[in-house]
């Protein structure tokens, strides 16, 4: 029955895609370049080939029957073979798997759900410093991403320190950690206490590229893992600042060995830390004596490392990357590695991901389905012990075990991302990570946009349902009907909210609700833009001091549009246009202007006179005068 439904659905979707494509593109061929048309085109073409192959196979089978009755056996054999070939071809095309794209998150921008966690509720800190990486790194023999001459340890150490200060609101590392521990223990009803000597801490990193069963890094050294420099900075903080005994810290990825790129860098300074793995001083992972994790849909149970059960705290350190099954791979997906040593893989956990089978087939793209990530966040020994989430965006990557890639979006501008994200809120930090990955890896990405059937590349964050687990983790009203998340199977559901979720206003300003002055939602604090005063794009209100940036008219537009703005005092004014990933396109105004109303025109071209393609663009008004620096951003749509 399931196969019949899928076959019928394929035919309906294929026919609808063909009709939609023809109705849109025939009157205006340039529309073929639109993202929605590019998504519909492969489905429509595959449907056409399916129909042609089916009809052709029928013709040849009829010919074969006729030749058989005429005893023309050579022609019969040839017609039969051709009929079979076209018949098989029709089956292959009917099994075409088209990835489901969403052009924007379903709930839109700045619509927070859930309750923020942490000292400052819903705060996520983003530290970006291009000096953390060597822009000229080739990531090849003797010049790999993980080497100290490509990842600047001093800069990364300072980035982590700055992030801790901004997260806690404190001026020193010691005060920051004390505040974080106190806040965490209070939220877990353990009292108003900080770290106590003897309490154990596990650091869960991501080592998908590591070679299990070996103490040296084998295979392709160019593929991404958690950066050694980030882990080193965390260890130094815990040992030298917090005062945690080395023997009370263990780290790694349970299904992998902590490779020599970590061992050689750390062991001389931290000989008593437990490095997970086998042989050469590593600490083997021990399986819990019984199942500890119970999927809330009742389908499966699993074990945990005893190190998790013995620990008082956990620090989760994933890599900033997307994923061909999950859409994104951040803190929650990082825990698939938790279960690898007990099964040899984590394939058994893939069933609740949007594209559970890979291959671009988004078979779980609906919202309100069971998502194992919510169980991970809510489990007492996983999310329940995680005091800090640190997303390693120093290099980032494009999939589960792939090389790093330079990012095109602002402010990276075709350089390595060189970033650290840190938060106490598991939902908020993944929401921010989603927005970055969604923006960077869309269907127009120059090297990653086109879907590859081998799952090596594609706009995976745009899979339908990718952020469904964030909706559910934020608010229990989004849980599946008749399902309660109870990952310990003790009859007690997890909290109705594990954190706060929303999407930013636009990729240029990256502002969340708390940045816009609301008392709910996410707050993204960054050294990139710590004090931006950015207008919500859906509101018609002015900036501080009476400045006003109006919505462009007409909008959508083709070929040109007008942008109006008001300034009440003599100011240095800059009005610029940016594309959907925040890259600068054109400067329309860059001069000193007196008080008054102004209107300028944009003709859909760059400063060099080249026409830009249709799509979403942003325009930003940047003003500097005696009252200070102010800016506002709005969105516009160019149709071609």
SEBALUM-965638 format. One record per residue (C-alpha): residue number from 1; x, y, z. Coordinates in Angstrom, 3 decimals, m for minus. Layout:
(NUM,(X,Y,Z))
...
END
This chain:
(1,(0.000,0.000,0.000))
(2,(2.829,2.401,0.897))
(3,(4.497,1.787,m2.470))
(4,(1.209,2.344,m4.297))
(5,(0.660,5.617,m2.470))
(6,(4.207,6.769,m3.264))
(7,(3.757,5.837,m6.943))
(8,(0.462,7.734,m7.128))
(9,(1.963,10.705,m5.277))
(10,(4.900,10.749,m7.692))
(11,(2.566,10.874,m10.701))
(12,(0.457,13.665,m9.205))
(13,(3.503,15.706,m8.152))
(14,(5.189,15.129,m11.516))
(15,(2.145,16.246,m13.490))
(16,(1.598,19.273,m11.254))
(17,(5.276,20.269,m11.553))
(18,(5.106,19.999,m15.338))
(19,(1.962,22.103,m15.608))
(20,(3.309,24.707,m13.159))
(21,(6.640,24.919,m14.973))
(22,(4.991,25.345,m18.392))
(23,(2.492,27.956,m17.196))
(24,(5.232,30.018,m15.569))
(25,(8.116,29.669,m18.011))
(26,(6.450,29.718,m21.448))
(27,(5.126,33.285,m21.032))
(28,(8.480,34.432,m19.600))
(29,(11.474,32.110,m20.226))
(30,(13.712,34.021,m17.790))
(31,(11.640,32.573,m14.955))
(32,(13.389,29.258,m15.527))
(33,(16.205,30.639,m13.365))
(34,(13.899,31.185,m10.374))
(35,(14.697,28.886,m7.398))
(36,(11.157,27.454,m7.396))
(37,(11.387,26.675,m11.108))
(38,(14.810,25.089,m10.637))
(39,(13.275,22.867,m7.981))
(40,(10.310,21.942,m10.198))
(41,(12.330,21.378,m13.390))
(42,(13.960,18.024,m12.492))
(43,(10.639,16.631,m11.264))
(44,(8.823,17.791,m14.402))
(45,(11.524,16.507,m16.755))
(46,(11.657,13.175,m14.979))
(47,(7.863,12.883,m15.274))
(48,(8.033,13.617,m19.014))
(49,(10.721,10.974,m19.479))
(50,(8.629,8.537,m17.438))
(51,(5.589,9.072,m19.690))
(52,(7.661,8.824,m22.886))
(53,(9.437,5.675,m21.703))
(54,(6.155,4.072,m20.647))
(55,(4.412,4.811,m23.953))
(56,(7.442,3.710,m25.982))
(57,(7.677,0.430,m24.066))
(58,(3.981,m0.249,m24.781))
(59,(4.545,0.361,m28.491))
(60,(7.495,m2.041,m28.642))
(61,(5.654,m4.736,m26.649))
(62,(2.757,m4.534,m29.115))
(63,(5.227,m4.780,m32.003))
(64,(6.854,m7.797,m30.384))
(65,(3.476,m9.524,m30.079))
(66,(2.759,m8.833,m33.743))
(67,(6.178,m10.122,m34.895))
(68,(5.738,m13.275,m32.784))
(69,(2.435,m14.063,m34.502))
(70,(4.166,m13.533,m37.861))
(71,(7.050,m15.837,m36.830))
(72,(9.515,m13.016,m37.423))
(73,(11.646,m14.055,m34.478))
(74,(14.592,m11.685,m34.994))
(75,(12.320,m8.646,m35.045))
(76,(10.332,m10.120,m32.156))
(77,(13.491,m10.432,m30.041))
(78,(14.650,m6.925,m30.896))
(79,(11.244,m5.367,m30.143))
(80,(10.979,m7.312,m26.881))
(81,(14.403,m6.120,m25.741))
(82,(13.623,m2.506,m26.593))
(83,(10.299,m2.773,m24.801))
(84,(12.041,m4.108,m21.707))
(85,(14.688,m1.381,m21.840))
(86,(12.116,1.408,m22.045))
(87,(9.955,m0.319,m19.420))
(88,(12.858,m0.426,m16.951))
(89,(13.640,3.188,m17.785))
(90,(10.071,4.211,m16.933))
(91,(10.362,2.464,m13.572))
(92,(13.613,4.257,m12.819))
(93,(12.119,7.635,m13.626))
(94,(9.010,6.880,m11.565))
(95,(11.318,6.302,m8.611))
(96,(12.874,9.739,m9.038))
(97,(13.623,11.278,m5.651))
(98,(13.267,15.041,m5.534))
(99,(14.435,16.901,m2.481))
(100,(11.796,19.109,m0.912))
(101,(12.898,22.720,m0.679))
(102,(11.416,25.401,1.555))
(103,(12.219,28.924,0.445))
(104,(11.901,30.282,3.983))
(105,(11.148,28.857,7.437))
(106,(7.470,28.062,7.774))
(107,(6.787,30.459,10.672))
(108,(8.625,33.443,9.200))
(109,(11.032,35.818,10.919))
(110,(11.006,36.919,14.570))
(111,(8.157,34.724,15.776))
(112,(9.642,33.228,18.945))
(113,(8.269,30.097,20.582))
(114,(9.319,28.602,23.899))
(115,(11.163,30.066,26.870))
(116,(14.824,31.049,26.777))
(117,(17.348,29.368,29.062))
(118,(20.499,30.682,30.695))
(119,(21.738,33.615,32.748))
(120,(20.414,35.855,29.998))
(121,(17.432,33.935,28.634))
(122,(17.923,32.786,25.067))
(123,(21.337,34.411,24.666))
(124,(23.675,33.050,21.994))
(125,(27.141,34.546,21.645))
(126,(28.860,34.597,18.269))
(127,(32.543,35.508,18.108))
(128,(34.052,35.963,14.653))
(129,(37.743,36.647,14.090))
(130,(39.294,36.059,10.642))
(131,(42.715,35.854,12.305))
(132,(41.724,32.491,13.789))
(133,(42.453,30.814,10.447))
(134,(44.968,31.162,7.654))
(135,(43.069,32.280,4.569))
(136,(45.741,30.728,2.332))
(137,(45.356,27.221,3.825))
(138,(45.170,24.658,0.998))
(139,(43.995,21.810,3.246))
(140,(46.282,19.326,1.556))
(141,(49.453,17.463,2.499))
(142,(51.520,19.357,5.114))
(143,(48.936,22.160,5.083))
(144,(45.837,20.761,6.782))
(145,(43.113,22.740,8.537))
(146,(43.873,21.246,11.968))
(147,(47.557,22.263,12.088))
(148,(48.577,25.006,14.497))
(149,(50.014,27.131,11.714))
(150,(46.544,27.226,10.118))
(151,(44.440,27.527,13.299))
(152,(45.814,30.266,15.552))
(153,(45.664,28.899,19.100))
(154,(46.159,32.280,20.791))
(155,(43.316,33.870,18.827))
(156,(40.946,30.945,19.426))
(157,(41.751,30.964,23.153))
(158,(40.894,34.660,23.298))
(159,(37.696,34.079,21.296))
(160,(36.472,31.515,23.834))
(161,(37.322,33.840,26.724))
(162,(35.438,36.728,25.109))
(163,(32.469,34.458,24.434))
(164,(32.303,33.395,28.091))
(165,(32.335,37.030,29.214))
(166,(29.513,38.006,26.852))
(167,(27.456,34.937,27.741))
(168,(27.653,35.555,31.479))
(169,(27.929,39.338,31.606))
(170,(31.115,39.019,33.682))
(171,(34.524,40.619,33.192))
(172,(36.781,37.656,33.978))
(173,(36.934,33.996,33.020))
(174,(36.645,32.857,36.654))
(175,(33.570,34.996,37.300))
(176,(32.017,33.818,34.029))
(177,(32.405,30.124,34.836))
(178,(31.157,30.609,38.395))
(179,(28.040,32.356,37.138))
(180,(27.415,29.643,34.521))
(181,(27.756,26.809,37.060))
(182,(25.527,28.581,39.588))
(183,(22.849,29.259,37.000))
(184,(22.940,25.687,35.702))
(185,(22.689,24.105,39.158))
(186,(19.841,26.389,40.148))
(187,(17.932,25.512,36.979))
(188,(18.421,21.799,37.801))
(189,(17.220,22.304,41.390))
(190,(20.673,21.446,42.771))
(191,(20.931,24.630,44.793))
(192,(22.730,27.938,44.402))
(193,(26.142,26.297,44.124))
(194,(29.064,26.374,41.754))
(195,(31.434,23.638,40.675))
(196,(32.458,21.261,43.477))
(197,(35.819,19.490,43.563))
(198,(35.536,15.884,42.424))
(199,(32.593,16.406,40.069))
(200,(33.273,14.857,36.662))
(201,(32.888,16.577,33.311))
(202,(32.625,14.993,29.857))
(203,(33.309,16.919,26.668))
(204,(31.456,15.428,23.696))
(205,(33.216,16.446,20.486))
(206,(32.671,15.367,16.871))
(207,(35.147,12.941,15.314))
(208,(33.262,11.592,12.311))
(209,(36.407,11.659,10.227))
(210,(38.446,9.836,12.874))
(211,(39.491,6.232,12.182))
(212,(38.049,3.870,14.798))
(213,(40.515,1.358,16.235))
(214,(43.583,3.432,15.445))
(215,(45.553,5.931,17.480))
(216,(46.733,7.805,14.422))
(217,(44.612,9.705,11.972))
(218,(44.272,7.550,8.882))
(219,(42.747,8.218,5.506))
(220,(41.883,11.725,4.358))
(221,(43.346,14.222,6.819))
(222,(41.523,17.042,5.015))
(223,(38.105,16.091,6.399))
(224,(36.598,18.045,9.256))
(225,(36.361,17.201,12.960))
(226,(36.048,19.392,16.038))
(227,(39.081,21.689,15.989))
(228,(41.891,20.617,18.378))
(229,(42.498,24.273,19.181))
(230,(38.917,24.722,20.447))
(231,(39.122,21.637,22.683))
(232,(42.524,22.761,23.980))
(233,(41.089,26.155,24.937))
(234,(38.199,24.460,26.785))
(235,(40.552,22.129,28.703))
(236,(42.753,25.020,29.797))
(237,(39.695,26.924,31.027))
(238,(38.339,23.967,33.002))
(239,(41.667,22.971,34.532))
(240,(43.384,26.323,35.051))
(241,(40.388,28.575,35.706))
(242,(37.591,26.410,37.137))
(243,(40.015,24.123,38.972))
(244,(38.730,20.787,37.678))
(245,(41.199,17.951,38.247))
(246,(42.526,16.505,34.998))
(247,(41.459,12.998,35.991))
(248,(37.861,14.224,36.347))
(249,(37.691,15.264,32.685))
(250,(37.126,12.893,29.766))
(251,(36.564,13.819,26.157))
(252,(36.120,12.492,22.664))
(253,(33.479,10.882,20.478))
(254,(32.506,7.481,21.948))
(255,(32.613,5.587,18.664))
(256,(36.007,6.988,17.595))
(257,(39.525,7.222,18.943))
(258,(40.885,10.552,20.051))
(259,(43.462,10.834,17.284))
(260,(47.081,11.851,17.480))
(261,(46.303,15.371,16.307))
(262,(44.735,15.790,19.774))
(263,(47.018,13.446,21.725))
(264,(50.259,14.997,20.499))
(265,(49.000,18.512,21.225))
(266,(47.415,17.811,24.634))
(267,(49.019,14.887,26.399))
(268,(52.230,16.508,27.628))
(269,(50.240,19.289,29.345))
(270,(47.206,17.212,30.333))
(271,(48.490,13.648,30.913))
(272,(45.717,12.629,33.329))
(273,(42.758,13.677,31.187))
(274,(40.877,10.650,29.862))
(275,(41.179,10.443,26.080))
(276,(38.485,8.084,24.751))
(277,(39.515,5.221,22.508))
(278,(41.574,2.033,22.501))
(279,(45.322,1.552,22.999))
(280,(48.197,3.997,23.537))
(281,(46.875,5.459,26.769))
(282,(43.277,5.913,25.605))
(283,(40.353,5.187,27.905))
(284,(37.927,2.608,26.463))
(285,(34.226,3.404,26.393))
(286,(32.207,1.202,28.763))
(287,(28.585,0.438,27.924))
(288,(25.904,0.980,30.540))
(289,(24.646,m2.237,32.096))
(290,(21.134,m1.659,30.784))
(291,(19.277,0.520,28.309))
(292,(19.229,4.175,29.315))
(293,(17.557,5.893,26.350))
(294,(14.002,5.081,25.274))
(295,(12.615,6.668,22.127))
(296,(9.353,8.372,22.992))
(297,(7.593,6.813,20.016))
(298,(8.220,3.421,21.627))
(299,(10.255,2.040,18.731))
(300,(13.717,1.607,20.238))
(301,(15.995,1.639,23.274))
(302,(19.735,2.202,23.532))
(303,(22.670,2.282,25.933))
(304,(24.885,5.141,27.108))
(305,(28.583,5.325,27.975))
(306,(29.080,4.941,31.723))
(307,(31.157,8.134,31.571))
(308,(27.908,10.004,30.841))
(309,(26.178,8.426,33.834))
(310,(29.064,9.229,36.186))
(311,(29.481,12.826,35.034))
(312,(27.893,15.809,36.731))
(313,(28.281,18.033,33.676))
(314,(28.682,17.791,29.919))
(315,(29.972,20.239,27.328))
(316,(28.715,19.615,23.786))
(317,(31.113,20.741,21.023))
(318,(29.775,19.998,17.510))
(319,(31.045,21.323,14.180))
(320,(29.117,23.927,12.177))
(321,(27.907,21.848,9.211))
(322,(24.899,20.656,7.271))
(323,(23.823,17.049,6.743))
(324,(22.338,15.064,3.859))
(325,(19.771,13.327,6.087))
(326,(19.153,15.747,8.948))
(327,(19.463,19.018,7.023))
(328,(21.795,20.372,9.697))
(329,(24.276,18.678,12.018))
(330,(24.845,20.566,15.252))
(331,(24.545,19.832,18.992))
(332,(21.719,17.289,18.819))
(333,(23.028,15.424,15.792))
(334,(26.427,15.325,17.503))
(335,(24.986,12.725,19.886))
(336,(24.539,10.123,17.155))
(337,(28.204,9.379,17.885))
(338,(27.240,8.604,21.483))
(339,(25.649,5.331,20.374))
(340,(28.174,4.201,17.741))
(341,(30.351,2.000,20.019))
(342,(27.393,m0.228,20.878))
(343,(26.293,m0.895,17.289))
(344,(29.191,m0.016,15.000))
(345,(27.181,2.865,13.528))
(346,(24.279,5.207,14.269))
(347,(22.157,4.208,11.275))
(348,(19.402,2.966,13.556))
(349,(18.838,6.557,14.717))
(350,(18.277,7.976,11.231))
(351,(14.605,7.030,11.035))
(352,(13.282,10.317,12.437))
(353,(15.389,12.634,10.255))
(354,(13.757,14.574,7.381))
(355,(15.560,12.490,4.730))
(356,(16.000,9.265,6.678))
(357,(17.256,7.260,3.688))
(358,(19.370,10.011,2.157))
(359,(19.402,10.332,m1.598))
(360,(17.482,13.593,m1.473))
(361,(14.251,11.786,m0.588))
(362,(12.597,13.939,2.085))
(363,(10.281,11.236,3.387))
(364,(9.809,12.854,6.829))
(365,(9.386,16.482,5.871))
(366,(6.122,17.145,7.675))
(367,(5.977,19.108,10.921))
(368,(4.774,17.429,14.095))
(369,(6.504,14.069,13.557))
(370,(8.547,12.215,16.168))
(371,(12.098,13.629,16.334))
(372,(14.766,11.825,18.339))
(373,(16.672,15.087,18.872))
(374,(13.985,16.204,21.333))
(375,(14.620,13.026,23.340))
(376,(18.354,13.809,23.334))
(377,(17.810,17.377,24.538))
(378,(15.442,16.256,27.273))
(379,(17.285,13.175,28.538))
(380,(18.624,13.610,32.069))
(381,(22.099,12.265,31.217))
(382,(22.451,14.004,27.831))
(383,(20.827,17.431,27.509))
(384,(19.999,17.368,31.202))
(385,(23.712,17.462,32.103))
(386,(24.880,19.819,29.359))
(387,(26.064,23.014,30.974))
(388,(27.389,24.573,27.776))
(389,(26.909,24.262,24.025))
(390,(29.899,25.409,21.963))
(391,(29.515,25.179,18.177))
(392,(32.912,25.007,16.497))
(393,(32.635,27.224,13.438))
(394,(36.355,27.828,13.075))
(395,(36.330,25.921,9.778))
(396,(32.866,24.414,9.380))
(397,(31.961,21.859,6.725))
(398,(29.343,20.780,4.216))
(399,(28.349,17.331,5.491))
(400,(29.021,14.667,8.124))
(401,(32.684,13.967,7.195))
(402,(33.752,16.360,4.476))
(403,(36.504,18.967,4.089))
(404,(35.944,22.542,5.266))
(405,(34.741,25.122,2.785))
(406,(35.042,28.894,2.612))
(407,(31.789,30.765,3.205))
(408,(30.440,33.382,0.803))
(409,(27.899,35.126,3.117))
(410,(28.678,38.304,5.035))
(411,(30.759,38.881,7.087))
(412,(32.868,35.900,5.935))
(413,(32.981,37.057,2.307))
(414,(34.658,34.003,0.766))
(415,(36.877,33.211,3.739))
(416,(36.740,30.482,6.386))
(417,(33.942,31.158,8.922))
(418,(36.455,31.548,11.809))
(419,(33.670,31.586,14.407))
(420,(32.673,30.227,17.795))
(421,(29.041,30.082,18.958))
(422,(28.279,29.501,22.624))
(423,(25.048,29.276,24.638))
(424,(23.343,27.699,27.631))
(425,(20.154,27.300,25.587))
(426,(20.196,24.131,23.413))
(427,(17.309,25.283,21.229))
(428,(18.493,28.836,20.692))
(429,(22.003,27.893,19.594))
(430,(20.723,25.352,17.059))
(431,(18.217,27.911,15.779))
(432,(21.029,30.392,15.168))
(433,(23.140,27.667,13.558))
(434,(20.201,26.756,11.332))
(435,(19.856,30.349,10.121))
(436,(23.546,30.541,9.218))
(437,(23.489,27.188,7.395))
(438,(20.139,27.901,5.717))
(439,(21.465,31.199,4.374))
(440,(24.872,29.970,3.254))
(441,(23.907,26.687,1.626))
(442,(20.931,27.476,m0.566))
(443,(20.171,26.202,m4.047))
(444,(22.239,29.035,m5.552))
(445,(25.476,28.249,m3.743))
(446,(28.269,28.301,m6.359))
(447,(29.730,24.923,m5.372))
(448,(27.197,23.347,m3.016))
(449,(23.793,24.318,m4.379))
(450,(23.168,21.564,m6.911))
(451,(21.968,18.327,m5.352))
(452,(24.363,15.417,m5.856))
(453,(22.698,11.944,m5.859))
(454,(25.697,10.616,m3.939))
(455,(24.718,12.937,m1.041))
(456,(28.044,14.753,m1.260))
(457,(26.494,18.178,m1.706))
(458,(23.228,20.031,m1.903))
(459,(21.027,22.605,m0.096))
(460,(20.319,20.195,2.756))
(461,(19.277,22.871,5.326))
(462,(16.387,23.688,2.971))
(463,(14.843,20.257,3.419))
(464,(11.270,20.532,4.633))
(465,(11.002,19.706,8.323))
(466,(14.645,20.423,9.169))
(467,(13.718,22.723,12.061))
(468,(10.726,20.651,13.215))
(469,(12.689,19.331,16.195))
(470,(13.381,22.915,17.275))
(471,(9.658,23.724,17.192))
(472,(8.959,20.697,19.379))
(473,(11.851,21.274,21.774))
(474,(10.716,24.874,22.237))
(475,(7.023,24.219,22.829))
(476,(5.202,21.012,23.754))
(477,(2.134,22.180,21.826))
(478,(4.131,21.267,18.710))
(479,(4.609,17.646,19.806))
(480,(3.008,14.911,17.705))
(481,(m0.559,14.070,18.641))
(482,(m0.788,11.383,21.338))
(483,(2.972,11.415,22.002))
(484,(4.778,12.642,25.084))
(485,(8.554,12.894,25.192))
(486,(9.792,10.670,28.021))
(487,(13.333,9.543,27.068))
(488,(13.952,7.782,30.406))
(489,(10.644,5.884,30.173))
(490,(9.901,6.704,33.808))
(491,(6.407,8.068,33.241))
(492,(7.478,11.706,33.526))
(493,(7.448,13.877,30.421))
(494,(10.238,16.326,29.747))
(495,(9.655,20.011,30.407))
(496,(7.173,21.701,28.095))
(497,(9.976,23.930,26.841))
(498,(13.687,23.176,26.590))
(499,(14.610,26.562,25.159))
(500,(13.557,29.211,22.693))
(501,(13.327,29.027,18.906))
(502,(12.894,31.645,16.200))
(503,(14.534,32.790,12.954))
(504,(16.391,36.056,12.463))
(505,(14.914,39.063,10.669))
(506,(17.318,38.905,7.720))
(507,(20.773,37.513,6.868))
(508,(22.339,40.956,6.795))
(509,(21.503,42.235,10.281))
(510,(20.963,38.822,11.934))
(511,(18.644,40.286,14.556))
(512,(16.393,38.224,16.819))
(513,(13.459,39.365,18.941))
(514,(15.486,40.388,21.995))
(515,(17.866,42.321,19.734))
(516,(14.797,44.200,18.499))
(517,(13.751,45.233,22.010))
(518,(11.274,42.486,22.900))
(519,(11.368,40.667,26.239))
(520,(11.173,37.192,24.667))
(521,(12.953,35.178,22.007))
(522,(16.630,34.820,21.153))
(523,(19.366,37.390,21.722))
(524,(22.379,37.086,19.424))
(525,(25.321,38.922,20.965))
(526,(28.254,39.331,18.626))
(527,(31.516,41.159,18.308))
(528,(30.474,41.747,14.676))
(529,(27.513,43.994,15.441))
(530,(27.049,44.329,19.208))
(531,(24.943,47.498,19.239))
(532,(23.034,47.576,15.955))
(533,(19.676,49.381,16.043))
(534,(17.842,47.498,13.348))
(535,(14.245,47.964,12.353))
(536,(11.964,44.953,12.061))
(537,(11.320,44.664,8.302))
(538,(7.571,44.214,8.751))
(539,(7.079,47.419,10.752))
(540,(6.753,51.006,9.527))
(541,(8.564,52.811,12.317))
(542,(11.576,55.064,12.372))
(543,(15.016,54.754,13.853))
(544,(16.137,56.517,16.993))
(545,(16.015,60.296,16.566))
(546,(13.229,60.269,13.978))
(547,(15.037,58.663,11.043))
(548,(12.831,56.607,8.770))
(549,(13.642,54.099,6.047))
(550,(10.575,53.458,3.917))
(551,(9.609,50.310,2.053))
(552,(10.711,50.492,m1.559))
(553,(8.062,51.015,m4.246))
(554,(7.138,49.147,m6.315))
(555,(7.887,45.869,m4.553))
(556,(8.293,43.352,m6.131))
(557,(9.823,45.296,m8.988))
(558,(11.324,44.996,m12.445))
(559,(13.435,46.657,m13.710))
(560,(13.765,49.467,m11.124))
(561,(12.426,50.636,m7.768))
(562,(12.532,53.751,m5.589))
(563,(13.657,53.896,m1.962))
(564,(12.627,56.759,0.314))
(565,(14.023,57.841,3.664))
(566,(13.860,60.753,6.111))
(567,(16.631,62.320,8.181))
(568,(15.935,65.178,10.667))
(569,(19.511,66.449,11.041))
(570,(22.782,66.855,9.175))
(571,(24.198,63.330,8.790))
(572,(26.688,61.169,6.969))
(573,(24.408,58.867,4.980))
(574,(25.101,55.583,3.278))
(575,(22.429,53.531,1.517))
(576,(23.589,50.167,0.158))
(577,(22.088,47.066,m1.446))
(578,(23.010,43.501,m0.467))
(579,(22.066,40.086,m1.811))
(580,(20.302,37.316,0.103))
(581,(23.489,36.172,1.854))
(582,(24.575,39.667,2.849))
(583,(27.152,40.306,0.126))
(584,(27.452,43.938,m0.974))
(585,(25.901,44.628,m4.393))
(586,(25.780,48.400,m4.804))
(587,(26.087,51.684,m2.892))
(588,(23.242,54.045,m3.841))
(589,(24.076,56.949,m1.501))
(590,(27.352,57.811,0.226))
(591,(27.438,61.493,1.185))
(592,(26.591,64.080,3.827))
(593,(22.967,65.227,3.690))
(594,(20.938,67.886,5.486))
(595,(17.568,67.223,7.145))
(596,(14.791,66.276,4.762))
(597,(13.082,63.568,2.752))
(598,(15.095,61.809,0.066))
(599,(14.327,59.321,m2.682))
(600,(16.818,57.281,m4.657))
(601,(16.433,54.741,m7.444))
(602,(17.938,51.280,m7.889))
(603,(17.935,49.782,m11.357))
(604,(18.734,46.207,m10.371))
(605,(22.402,46.512,m11.303))
(606,(25.739,46.307,m9.555))
(607,(28.074,49.279,m9.319))
(608,(29.848,48.001,m12.434))
(609,(26.601,48.018,m14.411))
(610,(25.924,44.282,m14.474))
(611,(22.302,43.203,m14.063))
(612,(21.660,41.023,m11.015))
(613,(19.380,37.973,m11.181))
(614,(15.884,37.943,m9.794))
(615,(15.518,37.185,m6.106))
(616,(15.463,38.708,m2.630))
(617,(17.695,41.686,m1.814))
(618,(18.170,43.914,1.226))
(619,(18.844,47.637,1.437))
(620,(20.425,49.218,4.502))
(621,(20.376,52.849,5.581))
(622,(23.469,53.711,7.623))
(623,(23.496,57.118,9.348))
(624,(26.103,58.826,11.527))
(625,(25.609,62.214,13.186))
(626,(25.876,63.953,16.565))
(627,(23.369,61.555,18.158))
(628,(25.411,58.515,17.175))
(629,(25.392,55.699,14.656))
(630,(22.061,54.275,13.468))
(631,(21.047,51.783,10.809))
(632,(17.934,50.157,9.408))
(633,(17.369,47.373,6.887))
(634,(14.457,46.341,4.671))
(635,(13.810,43.579,2.180))
(636,(12.808,43.857,m1.482))
(637,(12.160,41.413,m4.307))
(638,(13.416,41.749,m7.869))
(639,(11.570,39.726,m10.522))
(640,(13.145,38.919,m13.859))
END
